Amino acid sequence: MARLVLAVLFIGILVLAGLAVVRTVRGGIAAVDQGKGLDMAENGMLPKIAYVLLIALILYVVLWGS
């Protein structure tokens, strides 16, 4: 039961992080349409991608390592 709660918690965090990345990508696309924000590091996109990948790695290790 505890593993299920932990898995649901990590999946929820992963979904929230994914939503943050989607919002950033949509904002970045809108900025590119306006001719600004062409650098991914400028608008904080790279740290958000790294955060989502880190959460995915943690989820993988917790679910398959236990």
C-alpha positions in Angstrom: 0.0 0.0 0.0 2.8 2.4 0.8 4.5 1.7 -2.6 1.2 2.6 -4.3 0.9 5.9 -2.4 4.5 6.7 -3.2 4.0 5.8 -6.9 0.9 8.0 -7.1 2.8 10.9 -5.4 5.7 10.7 -7.8 3.4 10.4 -10.8 1.5 13.5 -9.6 4.8 15.4 -9.3 5.8 14.2 -12.8 2.5 15.3 -14.3 2.8 18.8 -12.6 6.3 19.2 -13.9 5.2 18.1 -17.4 2.4 20.7 -17.3 5.0 23.4 -16.4 7.1 22.3 -19.4 4.1 22.4 -21.7 3.2 25.9 -20.5 6.8 27.0 -21.1 6.9 25.5 -24.5 3.6 27.2 -25.5 4.9 30.5 -24.2 8.2 30.0 -26.0 6.4 29.3 -29.3 4.3 32.4 -28.8 7.4 34.4 -28.1 9.1 33.1 -31.2 6.1 34.1 -33.3 6.6 37.6 -32.0 10.3 37.5 -32.8 11.8 37.2 -29.3 12.8 34.4 -27.0 14.8 32.4 -29.5 17.3 31.2 -26.9 16.1 28.2 -24.8 18.4 29.2 -21.9 16.9 32.7 -21.9 13.4 31.7 -20.8 14.4 28.9 -18.3 13.4 26.0 -20.5 16.5 24.0 -20.0 16.2 23.7 -16.2 12.6 22.7 -16.5 13.4 19.9 -19.0 16.2 18.8 -16.6 13.7 18.8 -13.7 11.2 16.7 -15.5 13.9 14.2 -16.6 15.2 14.0 -13.0 11.7 13.3 -11.6 11.2 10.6 -14.3 14.5 9.0 -13.3 13.5 9.1 -9.6 10.2 7.5 -10.4 11.8 4.8 -12.5 14.3 4.0 -9.7 11.7 3.9 -7.0 9.3 1.7 -8.9 11.7 -0.8 -10.3 14.4 -0.7 -7.6 12.1 -1.7 -4.8 
